[in-house]
Amino acid sequence: MCLEAISIFNGRASKYEMRDTRNEVIAYTDGASRGNPGPAASGFVLTDSNGTQLQAKAFFIGHNTNNVAEYTGVVKALEAAIKIGAKRLIVFSDSQLLVRQINGEYKVKSEQIRPHFQQALEMLSRFEDWKVQYVCREKNKEADKLVNQSLNLGQDVVHSAIRCPAEMPYGKDKPVPKTQNIKPVRLGVLISGGGTTLMNILEHIKQGRLNAEIAVVISSLSTVTGVEKAKNAGLKVKIIRKKDFPDVDEFSRRIEEELVAADVDLIVQGGWLCFWKIPARYENRVMNIHPALLPSFGGQGMWGHHVHEAVLAAGCKMSGCTVHFCTNQYDKGPIIVQRACEVKNSDTPETLAARVFEAECIAYPQAIKLFAEGKLQVQDGNIVVIDS
């Protein structure tokens, strides 16, 4: 569809004559809050009328509502369009309420969003022609992906590559090069043992296969070999032992303090054996890997050789590993990635564990990479959807 097909623009008949397209901009906007109110982010993608991407940005806006986030995305897009000298503008949003309000079809009742609504109208008035139109989420994937990446990282995101996504309604069918978040995702790794998972992740980072950095390593024990490995690798290590605290609440608060101080985006549990209460700020930002295919063979006490013994005792023909987001229940969080492996007739818990660990070495970096790219969305509280 070309812009000539749009017959009503800014509330009046106005058919574009597409002779000079340099000052025409299309904005795809989105906003979301996890908790409503909760951690929130807004974003936009600007393209020209030929579908060439001009800018793609997302902004982490702290604790806010969905509606404020949606309006903030529009305002940020308008600011960007004005800055580059756009004269004509189409804004797409997947918020039907926002679109109806801006088009005068629905009254703004919320005092919280009225200032954002008025700011958007004032900025729209600076364009010669404008239109704000609803688009379904399936046609707004790029902006949606940016917002989710910002939510996952808890920070602003800027995509630098120019591209024209095929799913955009006015985009032309061009190749879509990859974009990358410039800033690596900051990891906090929790360990209780030998640090094999930690070393595997670090190796992926060193080889350039994972856009991440390990900001801090927290160990629940002071004498395990994982502490020595981490220090030898030049990583910052903190020892936080559960027995040094009167209760789990104090233990959990101490862990949170170190994670916040290290400005961690994602917490990775690698052989971590202590229960801690995950605070709201890190909801869907704590990963764990379990040496079985959850929901089977999970729960309190099911770790290490206990899991493999149970798998063999049940006569399973397949086992594997599961990477999942953590909740405050053992092995109950939303599943992100699973990899399976064969259980052989000759297997012992040790030989099966070795084969499962080979799968873990692939699955965990894969899950972290998906998070860093903003491709993970948790829907209905317990289902992870992976964007293509």
ZAMARGU-4260 file (C-alpha; in steps of 0.2 Angstrom, whole numbers, plus 5000, padded with zeros to 4 digits):
<rodrens>
0) 5000/5000/5000 | 5007/5017/4995 | 5003/5034/5004 | 4992/5039/4989 | 4979/5027/4995
5) 4976/5037/5011 | 4961/5049/5007 | 4958/5057/5024 | 4973/5065/5032 | 4972/5076/5048
10) 4953/5075/5047 | 4951/5082/5030 | 4952/5076/5012 | 4970/5077/5007 | 4978/5065/4994
15) 4996/5065/4994 | 5006/5069/4978 | 5021/5059/4980 | 5033/5069/4970 | 5045/5074/4985
20) 5045/5061/4999 | 5060/5068/5008 | 5050/5077/5022 | 5037/5062/5024 | 5040/5051/5039
25) 5031/5036/5046 | 5032/5032/5065 | 5028/5015/5073 | 5026/5017/5092 | 5023/5006/5107
30) 5024/5006/5125 | 5022/4993/5139 | 5022/4991/5158 | 5025/4974/5167 | 5013/4976/5181
35) 5002/4991/5176 | 5009/5000/5185 | 5026/4992/5185 | 5043/4993/5176 | 5038/5002/5159
40) 5046/5006/5143 | 5042/5016/5127 | 5049/5015/5109 | 5047/5020/5091 | 5053/5016/5074
45) 5054/5030/5061 | 5054/5026/5042 | 5053/5037/5027 | 5039/5034/5014 | 5049/5021/5005
50) 5050/5011/5021 | 5069/5014/5024 | 5072/5015/5043 | 5078/5031/5050 | 5078/5028/5068
55) 5074/5015/5081 | 5074/5019/5099 | 5067/5013/5116 | 5067/5021/5133 | 5066/5014/5150
60) 5054/5025/5160 | 5054/5017/5177 | 5038/5013/5186 | 5023/5018/5176 | 5006/5012/5168
65) 5003/5005/5150 | 4994/5021/5145 | 5008/5032/5150 | 5020/5021/5141 | 5010/5021/5125
70) 5009/5040/5125 | 5027/5042/5129 | 5031/5032/5114 | 5021/5043/5103 | 5029/5059/5110
75) 5046/5052/5108 | 5043/5048/5090 | 5035/5066/5087 | 5051/5074/5095 | 5062/5063/5083
80) 5051/5067/5068 | 5052/5086/5072 | 5070/5086/5074 | 5074/5078/5057 | 5062/5091/5049
85) 5048/5080/5044 | 5033/5090/5037 | 5020/5076/5035 | 5018/5061/5047 | 5009/5045/5050
90) 5009/5038/5067 | 5005/5020/5070 | 5000/5013/5087 | 4993/4996/5093 | 4984/5005/5107
95) 4966/5008/5101 | 4962/5019/5116 | 4976/5031/5112 | 4972/5032/5093 | 4953/5035/5097
100) 4958/5049/5110 | 4970/5058/5098 | 4957/5057/5084 | 4944/5065/5096 | 4933/5049/5096
105) 4935/5046/5115 | 4937/5058/5129 | 4953/5058/5140 | 4947/5054/5157 | 4963/5050/5166
110) 4972/5065/5174 | 4988/5055/5173 | 4988/5054/5154 | 4980/5071/5150 | 4997/5080/5150
115) 5004/5067/5138 | 4989/5068/5127 | 4990/5087/5127 | 5008/5087/5123 | 5005/5075/5109
120) 4992/5086/5101 | 5003/5101/5102 | 5017/5093/5094 | 5006/5086/5080 | 5000/5103/5076
125) 5018/5107/5070 | 5016/5096/5055 | 5008/5101/5039 | 4998/5085/5038 | 4997/5071/5051
130) 4987/5055/5054 | 4987/5044/5069 | 4981/5026/5065 | 4978/5010/5074 | 4989/4995/5068
135) 4988/4977/5075 | 5003/4971/5086 | 5007/4958/5072 | 5011/4974/5061 | 5020/4983/5074
140) 5033/4970/5079 | 5049/4981/5077 | 5043/4994/5090 | 5036/4980/5101 | 5053/4971/5101
145) 5062/4987/5105 | 5051/4990/5120 | 5053/4972/5127 | 5072/4973/5125 | 5072/4989/5135
150) 5061/4981/5148 | 5072/4966/5149 | 5088/4976/5150 | 5081/4990/5161 | 5089/5003/5150
155) 5087/5013/5134 | 5090/5004/5118 | 5096/5012/5101 | 5097/5001/5085 | 5109/5009/5073
160) 5107/4999/5057 | 5095/5006/5043 | 5083/4993/5037 | 5065/4991/5031 | 5056/4977/5040
165) 5045/4967/5028 | 5031/4966/5041 | 5029/4985/5041 | 5013/4990/5031 | 5022/5003/5020
170) 5039/4995/5020 | 5045/4988/5003 | 5052/4971/5002 | 5070/4973/5005 | 5083/4962/5014
175) 5083/4965/5033 | 5101/4966/5040 | 5103/4962/5059 | 5103/4976/5072 | 5113/4974/5088
180) 5111/4983/5105 | 5127/4993/5106 | 5129/4990/5125 | 5131/4972/5131 | 5119/4965/5143
185) 5126/4965/5161 | 5126/4948/5170 | 5126/4944/5188 | 5130/4925/5190 | 5125/4916/5205
190) 5135/4900/5210 | 5137/4887/5223 | 5149/4875/5216 | 5163/4872/5203 | 5158/4887/5191
195) 5157/4876/5176 | 5141/4885/5169 | 5150/4902/5173 | 5165/4897/5163 | 5155/4891/5149
200) 5146/4908/5148 | 5162/4917/5149 | 5169/4907/5135 | 5155/4912/5124 | 5157/4930/5128
205) 5176/4929/5124 | 5173/4921/5107 | 5161/4935/5103 | 5146/4924/5102 | 5137/4932/5116
210) 5135/4951/5118 | 5136/4951/5137 | 5148/4955/5151 | 5149/4947/5168 | 5147/4962/5181
215) 5148/4952/5197 | 5149/4934/5203 | 5140/4930/5219 | 5144/4913/5228 | 5134/4906/5242
220) 5150/4897/5248 | 5168/4904/5250 | 5178/4888/5247 | 5171/4881/5231 | 5182/4880/5216
225) 5170/4892/5206 | 5176/4906/5217 | 5194/4903/5212 | 5190/4901/5194 | 5180/4918/5194
230) 5194/4927/5202 | 5207/4920/5191 | 5197/4926/5176 | 5197/4943/5183 | 5179/4944/5188
235) 5172/4953/5203 | 5167/4940/5216 | 5156/4943/5232 | 5153/4929/5245 | 5135/4929/5252
240) 5132/4914/5263 | 5115/4910/5269 | 5121/4905/5286 | 5127/4923/5290 | 5110/4930/5290
245) 5095/4928/5302 | 5082/4924/5289 | 5079/4922/5270 | 5073/4940/5269 | 5090/4947/5275
250) 5099/4935/5264 | 5089/4940/5249 | 5091/4959/5252 | 5110/4957/5253 | 5110/4948/5236
255) 5099/4962/5229 | 5111/4975/5235 | 5125/4968/5226 | 5115/4965/5210 | 5109/4983/5210
260) 5127/4990/5214 | 5133/4981/5199 | 5119/4988/5188 | 5115/4970/5183 | 5102/4968/5168
265) 5100/4949/5170 | 5104/4937/5184 | 5110/4920/5179 | 5109/4905/5191 | 5123/4893/5187
270) 5123/4879/5200 | 5115/4890/5213 | 5108/4880/5227 | 5101/4892/5239 | 5083/4899/5239
275) 5081/4917/5239 | 5066/4929/5237 | 5067/4937/5220 | 5062/4955/5221 | 5049/4964/5210
280) 5063/4974/5201 | 5070/4957/5194 | 5054/4949/5189 | 5058/4939/5172 | 5076/4944/5174
285) 5082/4929/5184 | 5087/4913/5174 | 5090/4896/5180 | 5095/4880/5171 | 5088/4863/5177
290) 5096/4846/5172 | 5080/4839/5166 | 5065/4843/5155 | 5053/4852/5166 | 5040/4851/5172
295) 5046/4833/5175 | 5059/4830/5189 | 5059/4847/5196 | 5055/4854/5214 | 5064/4856/5230
300) 5079/4843/5232 | 5079/4839/5214 | 5097/4845/5209 | 5113/4837/5202 | 5114/4818/5203
305) 5097/4817/5212 | 5089/4822/5195 | 5098/4810/5185 | 5095/4796/5197 | 5077/4799/5196
310) 5077/4800/5177 | 5085/4783/5176 | 5074/4775/5189 | 5059/4781/5179 | 5065/4772/5164
315) 5065/4788/5153 | 5071/4787/5136 | 5075/4805/5134 | 5081/4818/5146 | 5089/4835/5143
320) 5090/4853/5151 | 5078/4867/5153 | 5082/4886/5155 | 5068/4895/5163 | 5064/4912/5172
325) 5064/4910/5191 | 5049/4913/5202 | 5049/4911/5221 | 5044/4893/5218 | 5056/4879/5214
330) 5057/4876/5196 | 5040/4883/5192 | 5045/4898/5181 | 5041/4901/5163 | 5051/4890/5151
335) 5063/4898/5139 | 5074/4885/5130 | 5074/4866/5131 | 5087/4854/5124 | 5084/4835/5124
340) 5097/4821/5124 | 5096/4802/5123 | 5096/4791/5139 | 5106/4775/5135 | 5103/4758/5142
345) 5121/4759/5149 | 5119/4776/5157 | 5124/4779/5175 | 5120/4796/5184 | 5137/4802/5180
350) 5137/4797/5161 | 5119/4805/5159 | 5125/4820/5168 | 5139/4823/5156 | 5128/4822/5141
355) 5115/4833/5149 | 5129/4846/5153 | 5133/4846/5134 | 5116/4852/5131 | 5117/4865/5144
360) 5132/4872/5137 | 5122/4876/5121 | 5105/4881/5129 | 5110/4893/5142 | 5120/4905/5131
365) 5106/4903/5118 | 5093/4909/5131 | 5104/4924/5137 | 5107/4929/5119 | 5088/4929/5116
370) 5086/4940/5131 | 5099/4952/5126 | 5091/4954/5109 | 5074/4958/5117 | 5066/4943/5109
375) 5058/4935/5125 | 5040/4940/5130 | 5031/4932/5145 | 5013/4931/5141 | 4999/4925/5153
380) 5011/4925/5167 | 5019/4908/5163 | 5022/4907/5144 | 5038/4913/5135 | 5035/4918/5117
385) 5051/4920/5107 | 5050/4933/5093 | 5058/4928/5076
</rodrens>
